[in-house]
Amino acid sequence: MPRTPEENDRIRQASKEKIRAAAIELFMKQGYYATSISAIAKHAGISKGLLYSYYKGKEELLSEMVEARRSEVVEVMEKAAELETPGEQIKYIVNGAIDTIHKNPEIHRFYLHLQTLPEADEELIKYSHLLIKENARQFELQCEIFEKMGEKEPRQRSLYFSSVLQGIMLMISTYPQKFPAEELKQQIIREFCS
């Protein structure tokens, strides 16, 4: 019995997810430049030909990974914006960010590394700029939330919130097994949502 278009799409998406997961793991272990398409295919458990049927090369794969990450950030902020109160919005952002990092700490380290590349890295810096630009756009939306909360200095409060949240995310991604994520999640929610 032939597969349905939905089944084919599900299989395709599952294969692409395996490829992206393998790529992030290898990029973190070996670096982007030292990782070959062959190594990614082998690590993903698929043929090199199948990988090439999804991606023209390593840069196209990275481009899709960055776009997926950008979309995740946008989605969290859009869902937060749908909530009724600014406090609920901040709580949603905290839960979303910390839970995501706790599940996949290596992904946060990978994108943090990508955002801190030297400007001289002409091949990859455009991806760094895309992530930084999206983070800046989301920061502005976050400032609006703090403004609605009635903060006297919403921009400064938002900057402080981002610094605390990013610090927690960095610590979780560095020490995932030893970091009291739930306790700190509740602490940041108490501090910024009260």
URBELWO-V299876 format. One record per pair of residues at least 12 apart in sequence whose C-alpha atoms are under 10 Angstrom apart, sorted by the first residue. I is the first residue (numbers start at 1). GAP is how many residues later the second one is. If there is no record, write none. Layout:
I GAP
I GAP
This chain:
12 42
13 41
15 29
15 30
15 31
15 35
15 36
15 39
16 28
16 34
16 35
16 38
16 39
16 45
16 48
17 27
17 48
18 22
18 23
18 25
18 26
18 27
18 28
19 18
19 21
19 22
19 23
19 24
19 25
19 26
19 27
19 32
19 35
19 36
19 42
20 20
20 24
20 41
20 42
20 44
20 45
21 19
21 22
21 23
21 44
21 85
21 86
22 17
22 18
22 19
22 20
22 21
22 22
22 23
23 12
23 13
23 14
23 16
23 17
23 18
23 20
23 21
23 35
23 38
23 39
23 42
24 16
24 38
24 41
24 82
24 83
24 85
24 86
24 87
25 15
25 18
25 81
25 82
25 85
26 13
26 14
26 17
27 13
27 35
27 83
28 78
28 79
28 81
28 82
28 83
28 85
29 81
31 79
32 26
32 27
32 30
32 82
32 92
33 25
35 23
36 21
36 22
37 14
37 15
37 18
37 19
37 20
37 21
37 24
38 13
38 14
40 18
59 64
59 65
62 62
62 65
63 61
63 63
63 64
63 67
65 46
65 62
66 45
66 48
66 61
66 62
66 64
66 65
67 60
67 63
67 64
69 38
69 39
69 42
69 62
70 60
70 61
70 62
70 63
70 64
70 65
71 63
72 24
72 28
73 20
73 23
73 24
73 58
73 61
73 62
73 65
74 60
74 61
74 63
74 64
76 13
76 16
76 17
76 18
76 19
76 20
76 21
76 62
77 12
77 13
77 15
77 16
77 19
77 61
77 62
77 64
77 65
78 60
78 63
79 13
79 14
80 12
80 13
80 16
80 62
80 65
81 12
81 60
81 61
81 64
85 60
85 63
85 64
85 108
86 56
86 58
86 59
86 60
86 61
86 62
86 63
86 64
86 107
87 58
87 59
87 61
87 62
87 102
87 103
87 105
87 106
87 107
88 101
88 105
89 53
89 56
89 57
89 104
90 52
90 55
90 56
90 71
90 98
90 99
90 102
90 103
91 94
91 95
91 97
91 98
91 99
91 101
91 102
92 97
93 49
93 72
93 96
94 67
94 68
94 71
94 75
94 91
94 92
94 94
94 95
94 98
95 87
95 90
95 91
95 93
95 94
97 68
97 69
97 71
97 72
97 88
98 67
98 68
98 70
98 71
98 72
98 74
98 75
98 83
98 84
98 86
98 87
99 70
99 73
99 82
99 83
99 86
100 69
101 67
101 68
101 69
101 70
101 71
101 72
101 75
101 80
102 67
102 70
102 71
102 73
102 74
102 75
102 77
102 79
102 80
103 69
103 70
103 73
104 68
104 69
104 72
105 64
105 65
105 66
105 67
105 68
105 69
105 70
105 71
106 66
106 67
106 68
106 70
107 66
108 61
108 62
108 64
108 65
108 66
109 60
109 61
109 63
109 64
109 65
110 63
111 16
111 17
111 20
112 16
112 19
112 20
112 58
113 15
114 12
114 13
114 14
114 15
114 17
114 18
115 12
115 13
115 14
115 15
115 16
115 17
116 12
116 13
116 16
117 12
139 16
139 19
139 20
139 23
140 15
140 18
141 17
142 12
142 13
142 15
142 16
142 17
142 19
142 20
143 12
143 13
143 14
143 15
143 16
143 18
144 14
145 13
146 12
146 15
146 46
146 47
149 43
149 44
149 45
157 35
158 34
160 32
161 27
161 30
161 31
164 24
165 19
165 20
165 23
168 12
168 13
168 16
168 17
168 20
169 12
